[in-house]
Amino acid sequence: MASDNMLKFVTVDRAMPEKRPPNLRKNDFGEIYGEYARAKAEEQASRCSQCGVPYCQSHCPLHNNIPDWLRLTAENRLQEAYEISQATNTFPEICGRICPQDRLCEGNCVIEQSGHGTVTIGSVEKYITDTAWENGWVKPIAAKSERTESIGIIGAGPGGLAAADMLRREGLQVTVYDRYDRAGGLLTYGIPGFKLEKDVVMKRIDQLKQGGVSFEMNCNVGEDISFPALREKHDAVLIATGVYKSRDLRAPGSGANGIVAALDFLTASNRVANFGDTVPEFESGELNAKGKKVIVIGGGDTAMDCVRTAVRQGAESVKCLYRRDRANMPGSQRETQNAEEEGVEFVWLSAPKGFTGDAVEGVMVQQMRLGAPDATGRQMPEVIEGADYLENADLVIKALGFEAEELPTLWDTPELEVTRWGTVKAEFETGRTSLPGVYAVGDIVRGASLVVWAIRDGRDCAAAILNDLSIHATVAAE
């Protein structure tokens, strides 16, 4: 039975936390949304209808117990709400900030479908966990009992870290290897601070370190240590590298100076703006949008991160070219709205045909229209002949998505089976690959996807590793 505190969606309107005005927020890299006050969090949580079949929960990749922690929040039982929230999610404060709730839980909220406006699930989730950190409810990792088995995890992104957390809690000896100097993967260097401030990520990494997880940073597998050596060193190896190879443009002039990859641009910005690092490519202007006419090519969440970053760097103008229309773009509509508020111009139904200048001076744009649907039912863009024009540009950022690196070649392990897209072949849910004792999770299996799916994969795979090691121990004992 629903609490008397619930079912208030008819009398209480949906209200997000206060958003900083565009003229203020576009001058820094701080998060744009404020925090709920306790009364407001309780009020918004009370709008949940506590429906018998919670579509919000079923459409969450982690199947978070959303109605339960909304009810507990409405009743001001925040510590219990946090316990329920973190039971299914390793990083609820991160998901509350960066999940595309409009496409997942909130987009499938029953009261949204009835026209009352969705419950602000993500903002309440963020409030619960931020409050938990402030009050010391987030406990250190404590292993149930120490075990001798050793696990090597390649990749310190969300999938690898989620698995490390669960495995360490069970007492396994966990070492995480990563090519970068800081852990976190895209959480640290890919996602801008205005969506995810870095102290939020660093707190979780510190928690893992204090709980006994070892980190080997600046370690490039295949160069600094071989993959066979890792397999020899550990009882199991988990591949959680993500997909970092940027898709390229094949158009005349695409090799010009001033045409850069999205991840290079975002990584440089995150290093400078969030950590105070000195990045030569930023200092030289190569990866700095200040004073430039910027064009970003793409319509996904990475493109939204790029356009909003360019605004904050002081670009003269920022335009986003996308070959389909607004309704068919893959990026979050919420992020698109934020970008428009900050002065970004979206040029729908447009694609690059070529580039002018040895140092890029312009983009030759071909206008598109939506034609017949493809096999998935999505309308395919078609070129409108004779409708080309030139857009001036000093900096062009390619946000066309990511592909898998050729791991069998890089790691001199041809027996590691991959798909025709280069992603690692792994069992659904368990993450088991073609190699004994080797597992894979996240984007290196799925292709470029969401952080929440990587967390789900990491947790599922950790459970499979624990199960497999227990079976092996039982067989050995017999």
NUKOLVO-6592 format. One line per field, with one value per residue (C-alpha): residue number from 1; residue in three letters; x, y, z. Coordinates in Angstrom, 2 decimals, padded with zeros to 5 digits. Layout:
# NUKOLVO-6592
i <- [NUM	...]
aa <- [ala	...]
east <- [X	...]
north <- [Y	...]
up <- [Z	...]
This chain:
# NUKOLVO-6592
i <- [1	2	3	4	5	6	7	8	9	10	11	12	13	14	15	16	17	18	19	20	21	22	23	24	25	26	27	28	29	30	31	32	33	34	35	36	37	38	39	40	41	42	43	44	45	46	47	48	49	50	51	52	53	54	55	56	57	58	59	60	61	62	63	64	65	66	67	68	69	70	71	72	73	74	75	76	77	78	79	80	81	82	83	84	85	86	87	88	89	90	91	92	93	94	95	96	97	98	99	100	101	102	103	104	105	106	107	108	109	110	111	112	113	114	115	116	117	118	119	120	121	122	123	124	125	126	127	128	129	130	131	132	133	134	135	136	137	138	139	140	141	142	143	144	145	146	147	148	149	150	151	152	153	154	155	156	157	158	159	160	161	162	163	164	165	166	167	168	169	170	171	172	173	174	175	176	177	178	179	180	181	182	183	184	185	186	187	188	189	190	191	192	193	194	195	196	197	198	199	200	201	202	203	204	205	206	207	208	209	210	211	212	213	214	215	216	217	218	219	220	221	222	223	224	225	226	227	228	229	230	231	232	233	234	235	236	237	238	239	240	241	242	243	244	245	246	247	248	249	250	251	252	253	254	255	256	257	258	259	260	261	262	263	264	265	266	267	268	269	270	271	272	273	274	275	276	277	278	279	280	281	282	283	284	285	286	287	288	289	290	291	292	293	294	295	296	297	298	299	300	301	302	303	304	305	306	307	308	309	310	311	312	313	314	315	316	317	318	319	320	321	322	323	324	325	326	327	328	329	330	331	332	333	334	335	336	337	338	339	340	341	342	343	344	345	346	347	348	349	350	351	352	353	354	355	356	357	358	359	360	361	362	363	364	365	366	367	368	369	370	371	372	373	374	375	376	377	378	379	380	381	382	383	384	385	386	387	388	389	390	391	392	393	394	395	396	397	398	399	400	401	402	403	404	405	406	407	408	409	410	411	412	413	414	415	416	417	418	419	420	421	422	423	424	425	426	427	428	429	430	431	432	433	434	435	436	437	438	439	440	441	442	443	444	445	446	447	448	449	450	451	452	453	454	455	456	457	458	459	460	461	462	463	464	465	466	467	468	469	470	471	472	473	474	475	476	477	478]
aa <- [met	ala	ser	asp	asn	met	leu	lys	phe	val	thr	val	asp	arg	ala	met	pro	glu	lys	arg	pro	pro	asn	leu	arg	lys	asn	asp	phe	gly	glu	ile	tyr	gly	glu	tyr	ala	arg	ala	lys	ala	glu	glu	gln	ala	ser	arg	cys	ser	gln	cys	gly	val	pro	tyr	cys	gln	ser	his	cys	pro	leu	his	asn	asn	ile	pro	asp	trp	leu	arg	leu	thr	ala	glu	asn	arg	leu	gln	glu	ala	tyr	glu	ile	ser	gln	ala	thr	asn	thr	phe	pro	glu	ile	cys	gly	arg	ile	cys	pro	gln	asp	arg	leu	cys	glu	gly	asn	cys	val	ile	glu	gln	ser	gly	his	gly	thr	val	thr	ile	gly	ser	val	glu	lys	tyr	ile	thr	asp	thr	ala	trp	glu	asn	gly	trp	val	lys	pro	ile	ala	ala	lys	ser	glu	arg	thr	glu	ser	ile	gly	ile	ile	gly	ala	gly	pro	gly	gly	leu	ala	ala	ala	asp	met	leu	arg	arg	glu	gly	leu	gln	val	thr	val	tyr	asp	arg	tyr	asp	arg	ala	gly	gly	leu	leu	thr	tyr	gly	ile	pro	gly	phe	lys	leu	glu	lys	asp	val	val	met	lys	arg	ile	asp	gln	leu	lys	gln	gly	gly	val	ser	phe	glu	met	asn	cys	asn	val	gly	glu	asp	ile	ser	phe	pro	ala	leu	arg	glu	lys	his	asp	ala	val	leu	ile	ala	thr	gly	val	tyr	lys	ser	arg	asp	leu	arg	ala	pro	gly	ser	gly	ala	asn	gly	ile	val	ala	ala	leu	asp	phe	leu	thr	ala	ser	asn	arg	val	ala	asn	phe	gly	asp	thr	val	pro	glu	phe	glu	ser	gly	glu	leu	asn	ala	lys	gly	lys	lys	val	ile	val	ile	gly	gly	gly	asp	thr	ala	met	asp	cys	val	arg	thr	ala	val	arg	gln	gly	ala	glu	ser	val	lys	cys	leu	tyr	arg	arg	asp	arg	ala	asn	met	pro	gly	ser	gln	arg	glu	thr	gln	asn	ala	glu	glu	glu	gly	val	glu	phe	val	trp	leu	ser	ala	pro	lys	gly	phe	thr	gly	asp	ala	val	glu	gly	val	met	val	gln	gln	met	arg	leu	gly	ala	pro	asp	ala	thr	gly	arg	gln	met	pro	glu	val	ile	glu	gly	ala	asp	tyr	leu	glu	asn	ala	asp	leu	val	ile	lys	ala	leu	gly	phe	glu	ala	glu	glu	leu	pro	thr	leu	trp	asp	thr	pro	glu	leu	glu	val	thr	arg	trp	gly	thr	val	lys	ala	glu	phe	glu	thr	gly	arg	thr	ser	leu	pro	gly	val	tyr	ala	val	gly	asp	ile	val	arg	gly	ala	ser	leu	val	val	trp	ala	ile	arg	asp	gly	arg	asp	cys	ala	ala	ala	ile	leu	asn	asp	leu	ser	ile	his	ala	thr	val	ala	ala	glu]
east <- [000.00	001.29	002.24	000.04	003.05	002.71	000.44	000.65	001.29	-002.22	-001.70	002.09	003.71	006.99	009.93	013.60	016.34	017.09	019.24	021.84	021.09	022.89	024.76	026.37	026.88	028.50	031.44	032.60	032.66	030.60	027.49	024.49	021.82	021.56	020.65	017.18	016.50	015.13	011.53	011.67	013.20	010.48	007.81	009.05	009.52	005.93	004.66	005.48	002.33	003.82	002.37	002.08	004.24	007.00	008.12	010.80	012.45	012.09	013.57	016.56	019.49	020.33	016.67	017.04	014.28	013.13	009.61	010.99	013.64	011.25	008.80	011.54	012.70	009.14	009.04	012.41	014.03	017.06	019.60	017.27	016.67	020.42	020.81	018.13	019.65	023.22	022.11	021.71	023.99	027.70	027.70	024.20	025.48	027.09	024.04	021.83	023.92	024.66	022.11	019.76	016.75	014.53	015.24	015.21	013.43	011.77	010.83	008.81	007.26	003.55	002.44	004.44	002.37	-000.82	000.21	001.22	004.97	007.49	008.89	012.36	014.03	017.59	017.63	016.25	018.83	021.61	020.19	020.00	023.61	025.09	023.32	024.74	028.29	027.73	026.44	029.00	026.52	028.77	030.84	034.39	034.74	035.27	036.06	033.98	037.17	040.42	040.81	043.92	042.47	043.78	041.84	043.35	041.02	042.09	040.39	039.49	036.19	032.73	032.52	035.92	035.41	031.97	033.44	036.42	034.08	032.04	035.02	036.96	033.97	034.12	037.79	039.46	042.78	042.01	044.42	043.15	045.39	044.79	046.67	045.80	047.31	043.97	041.29	037.71	037.95	035.35	033.93	037.18	038.36	035.39	032.43	032.72	032.60	029.35	027.65	029.86	032.21	035.37	035.45	032.36	034.37	037.54	035.67	034.64	038.13	039.56	037.01	038.23	041.87	041.20	039.27	042.32	041.95	045.36	045.71	048.50	048.20	050.07	050.09	049.38	048.65	050.55	053.41	054.15	052.89	051.77	048.30	049.70	051.73	048.54	046.79	049.75	049.76	046.05	043.45	041.05	041.35	038.53	038.70	036.93	038.84	035.88	036.02	038.33	039.02	037.26	035.29	036.82	035.56	036.25	035.82	038.08	040.24	039.52	043.21	043.46	044.87	042.08	039.96	040.18	038.66	036.02	037.77	041.07	039.22	037.27	040.25	042.38	039.56	038.92	042.60	042.91	039.53	039.09	042.61	044.75	047.04	049.23	048.30	050.58	047.91	045.53	048.14	049.00	045.33	045.08	042.51	041.22	038.06	038.70	037.87	037.12	034.21	033.55	031.61	030.85	029.79	027.47	024.23	025.02	025.81	029.51	028.61	026.52	029.50	031.73	029.45	028.87	032.58	033.42	031.00	032.74	036.15	035.04	034.31	033.15	030.34	029.35	027.30	026.36	025.77	023.59	022.39	018.93	016.33	015.89	013.37	015.82	019.01	020.54	021.63	019.59	016.89	017.60	021.22	020.20	017.95	020.78	023.10	020.55	020.07	023.85	023.94	024.67	023.08	021.90	021.91	019.61	019.57	023.12	026.35	029.94	030.87	034.44	036.68	038.57	042.02	045.25	044.40	040.65	038.73	035.34	033.04	031.30	027.84	025.36	021.72	019.75	016.20	014.78	013.92	012.67	013.18	016.00	015.72	015.36	012.48	014.55	014.33	017.58	019.06	019.36	021.37	019.44	021.33	022.45	021.81	025.44	026.82	029.91	030.09	033.11	035.09	038.41	037.93	036.01	035.33	034.45	031.92	030.97	031.14	033.72	034.94	036.89	040.65	042.10	042.83	043.93	046.61	047.58	047.88	049.40	046.55	044.91	042.92	040.79	037.58	036.04	033.01	033.11	032.94	036.06	034.21	035.10	032.80	031.47	028.52	025.49	025.33	028.47	031.02	032.89	035.02	036.50	039.58	039.44	039.52	039.11	035.98	034.87	032.28	030.97	031.57	034.29	031.48	028.42	030.02	029.69	026.88	025.79	027.69	024.77	025.06	028.78	028.01	025.38	027.83	030.57	028.30	026.95	030.42	031.76	029.06	030.04	033.74	032.95	030.82	033.45	036.25	034.12	033.45	037.15	038.03	035.47	036.77	040.38	039.47	037.90]
north <- [000.00	003.44	005.75	008.77	010.82	009.57	009.94	013.75	014.11	015.52	018.43	018.92	020.01	018.64	020.85	020.32	021.74	025.35	025.69	028.43	031.09	030.57	033.89	032.71	029.00	029.30	031.12	028.18	024.38	023.96	021.79	023.71	022.24	023.14	020.74	020.15	021.41	018.63	019.84	020.12	016.64	015.18	017.05	015.87	012.28	012.34	012.71	009.03	007.01	003.82	001.92	-001.85	-002.32	000.30	000.97	003.32	000.32	-002.04	000.54	001.21	-000.99	-001.58	-002.20	000.22	000.02	003.51	003.54	002.30	004.98	007.68	006.67	006.65	010.10	011.44	010.12	011.76	008.36	009.32	006.89	004.00	005.50	005.55	001.93	000.87	003.03	001.75	-001.89	-002.08	000.74	001.13	004.86	006.33	009.92	009.60	008.06	010.73	013.34	011.87	009.18	010.23	009.82	011.30	008.16	005.66	005.83	009.25	008.72	005.67	007.10	006.23	009.71	011.18	009.03	010.35	013.96	015.01	015.35	012.74	012.33	013.93	010.59	011.54	014.70	012.87	010.08	012.70	014.38	011.11	010.11	013.59	013.71	010.26	011.47	014.60	012.56	009.75	007.08	005.96	003.35	002.29	-000.92	-003.77	-007.22	-010.00	-012.07	-012.01	-014.49	-015.42	-015.20	-012.30	-010.37	-008.05	-005.45	-003.62	-000.23	002.12	003.30	002.69	-001.00	-001.90	000.13	-001.38	-004.87	-003.90	-002.65	-005.85	-008.20	-006.39	-006.50	-010.28	-010.27	-010.85	-009.17	-006.65	-004.68	-002.16	-001.27	001.89	003.85	007.24	008.99	009.19	006.55	007.04	006.68	008.83	009.83	011.70	012.83	012.48	014.01	017.76	019.14	021.01	017.59	015.74	017.60	015.59	015.51	013.28	010.73	011.07	010.32	006.92	006.17	007.08	004.76	001.91	002.65	002.80	-000.46	-002.25	-002.01	-001.46	000.88	000.65	003.93	005.02	001.33	000.50	-003.18	-004.51	-002.08	-001.78	-005.27	-008.00	-009.50	-013.05	-011.81	-010.43	-013.76	-015.50	-013.08	-013.23	-015.94	-014.00	-010.99	-008.58	-006.44	-003.13	-000.86	000.93	002.05	004.99	004.85	007.85	007.35	009.42	011.65	010.72	013.97	016.29	018.38	016.27	016.17	019.95	021.44	022.52	019.40	017.46	014.43	015.02	012.97	014.81	018.12	017.03	015.38	018.52	020.67	018.41	018.32	022.11	023.16	020.49	019.49	022.51	020.42	022.03	020.65	021.87	021.34	023.53	026.20	026.33	026.75	023.43	022.08	025.42	027.06	030.55	033.25	030.74	029.89	026.31	023.64	020.32	017.44	014.88	014.60	012.37	013.14	013.59	016.29	018.03	017.90	019.44	022.34	023.27	023.01	025.28	027.88	027.85	028.18	031.46	030.51	033.33	031.10	027.43	025.48	021.81	020.03	016.92	015.00	014.20	016.39	017.15	014.36	011.75	012.83	010.26	012.77	013.76	016.33	017.82	018.42	019.89	022.38	023.30	023.89	026.11	028.16	028.69	030.02	026.98	027.00	023.64	023.18	020.22	018.06	019.01	017.08	017.94	017.44	018.73	021.32	024.35	025.60	023.88	025.20	024.74	027.85	026.43	023.43	022.67	021.68	019.59	019.91	016.72	015.46	012.36	009.63	006.07	004.16	001.63	-001.89	-000.47	001.79	004.96	007.39	007.61	011.04	011.86	014.63	017.51	018.09	021.64	022.86	023.01	026.04	027.09	027.55	029.49	027.67	027.94	024.74	021.63	018.92	015.41	013.81	010.89	008.10	005.57	002.18	-000.60	-000.74	-003.92	-005.63	-009.04	-007.25	-004.68	-007.39	-010.06	-012.37	-013.49	-016.15	-013.44	-013.60	-010.35	-009.42	-007.90	-004.51	-005.30	-005.59	-008.53	-011.54	-012.20	-014.01	-011.96	-011.30	-013.26	-011.51	-014.76	-014.62	-017.35	-017.49	-019.35	-016.96	-013.88	-011.72	-008.50	-005.83	-002.44	-000.63	-003.04	-005.61	-003.46	-000.75	002.86	002.91	004.45	004.59	002.89	-000.14	-000.41	-000.41	-003.11	-005.23	-004.81	-005.92	-008.91	-010.00	-009.71	-012.13	-014.55	-014.34	-015.10	-018.05	-019.43	-019.10	-020.88	-023.75	-024.01	-024.05	-026.79	-028.92	-028.42	-029.45	-032.69]
up <- [000.00	-000.87	001.98	002.75	001.62	-001.97	-005.01	-004.99	-008.72	-009.24	-006.84	-007.02	-010.28	-011.56	-010.57	-011.38	-009.13	-009.99	-013.08	-013.19	-015.83	-019.15	-018.95	-015.69	-016.22	-019.66	-018.08	-015.96	-015.84	-012.66	-012.72	-013.98	-011.69	-008.02	-005.23	-003.87	-000.38	001.81	001.62	-002.17	-002.54	-000.32	-002.29	-005.68	-004.49	-003.17	-006.75	-007.45	-008.13	-006.60	-009.54	-009.43	-012.50	-012.23	-015.79	-014.45	-012.77	-015.72	-018.12	-015.87	-016.98	-013.31	-012.38	-009.48	-006.87	-007.78	-006.25	-002.92	-002.54	-003.74	-001.00	001.64	000.48	000.71	004.30	005.14	005.63	003.58	004.97	004.18	000.74	000.14	001.25	-001.24	-003.99	-003.61	-003.30	-007.08	-008.24	-007.55	-008.44	-007.88	-007.55	-010.99	-012.66	-011.06	-012.87	-016.29	-017.13	-019.95	-017.69	-020.39	-022.46	-019.58	-016.20	-016.47	-020.09	-019.03	-015.87	-015.72	-014.64	-017.54	-019.89	-018.26	-018.83	-015.32	-015.92	-014.91	-011.42	-011.31	-010.60	-011.50	-009.40	-006.37	-006.82	-006.91	-003.78	-001.85	-002.50	-002.08	001.30	002.12	001.46	003.57	006.50	006.37	005.33	002.46	004.25	003.38	001.41	003.86	002.48	004.05	004.35	002.42	-000.42	-002.34	-005.85	-007.93	-010.57	-013.17	-014.67	-017.84	-017.87	-015.02	-016.49	-015.01	-016.03	-014.64	-011.45	-010.80	-011.08	-008.90	-006.19	-006.04	-006.28	-003.57	-001.21	-001.57	-000.55	-003.92	-004.67	-007.40	-009.59	-012.15	-015.11	-017.13	-019.80	-018.30	-015.28	-013.43	-013.03	-014.15	-017.93	-019.68	-016.29	-015.68	-019.09	-021.46	-019.64	-018.92	-015.40	-016.04	-016.19	-013.70	-011.40	-010.94	-007.15	-007.41	-009.41	-007.34	-004.10	-005.46	-006.72	-003.32	-001.73	-003.93	-003.13	000.60	000.31	-001.05	-004.84	-006.46	-009.45	-012.03	-013.93	-017.08	-017.96	-021.58	-022.01	-025.00	-024.37	-020.65	-019.85	-022.22	-022.17	-021.77	-018.79	-017.20	-017.67	-016.09	-013.17	-012.31	-011.76	-014.00	-016.30	-017.10	-020.25	-019.69	-022.06	-023.61	-027.25	-027.88	-031.61	-033.16	-036.35	-039.10	-041.88	-045.48	-047.36	-049.34	-047.04	-043.94	-043.08	-042.61	-039.45	-037.13	-037.67	-034.41	-032.71	-030.04	-027.36	-027.84	-027.47	-024.38	-022.68	-023.06	-021.72	-018.73	-017.85	-017.94	-016.51	-013.85	-012.80	-013.69	-015.92	-018.55	-021.98	-024.81	-027.48	-025.49	-024.89	-028.60	-029.51	-031.36	-028.87	-027.63	-029.01	-027.63	-030.17	-032.93	-035.18	-034.13	-035.98	-034.31	-036.54	-034.95	-032.99	-030.01	-026.39	-027.20	-029.71	-027.03	-024.66	-027.36	-028.28	-024.64	-023.87	-026.82	-025.50	-022.11	-023.72	-025.27	-028.88	-031.15	-032.43	-032.12	-034.64	-034.64	-037.95	-037.85	-040.88	-039.51	-037.78	-034.10	-033.55	-034.87	-033.13	-030.75	-028.11	-025.05	-025.78	-022.36	-023.32	-026.66	-024.87	-022.48	-025.44	-027.21	-024.03	-023.98	-027.53	-029.68	-033.13	-034.49	-038.23	-038.81	-041.94	-042.89	-043.39	-044.36	-047.99	-047.68	-046.08	-047.34	-046.35	-045.30	-041.86	-041.96	-043.04	-043.86	-044.14	-047.42	-046.24	-048.15	-047.15	-046.53	-046.36	-044.72	-047.19	-046.98	-043.71	-043.40	-041.96	-038.45	-039.50	-039.17	-042.09	-044.04	-044.85	-048.56	-050.20	-051.77	-055.01	-055.69	-052.15	-050.97	-049.19	-047.19	-043.41	-042.12	-039.43	-037.57	-035.59	-036.61	-034.03	-035.20	-032.84	-035.04	-032.47	-031.40	-032.54	-030.89	-031.16	-032.68	-029.38	-030.76	-032.79	-030.15	-027.52	-029.77	-028.82	-032.08	-030.22	-028.55	-030.59	-031.78	-033.85	-037.32	-035.58	-033.55	-030.23	-028.00	-028.21	-024.73	-023.20	-022.31	-018.54	-017.57	-019.80	-020.49	-023.65	-025.85	-023.58	-020.24	-017.31	-019.52	-019.33	-021.04	-020.20	-021.24	-024.51	-025.68	-025.89	-026.65	-028.75	-027.62	-025.07	-021.77	-018.48	-016.73	-019.03	-018.29	-014.56	-015.09	-017.09	-014.50	-011.67	-013.61	-014.64	-011.08	-009.98	-012.78	-011.87	-008.24	-009.28	-011.66	-009.11	-006.51	-008.93	-009.74	-006.03	-005.40	-008.27	-007.12	-003.57	-004.82]
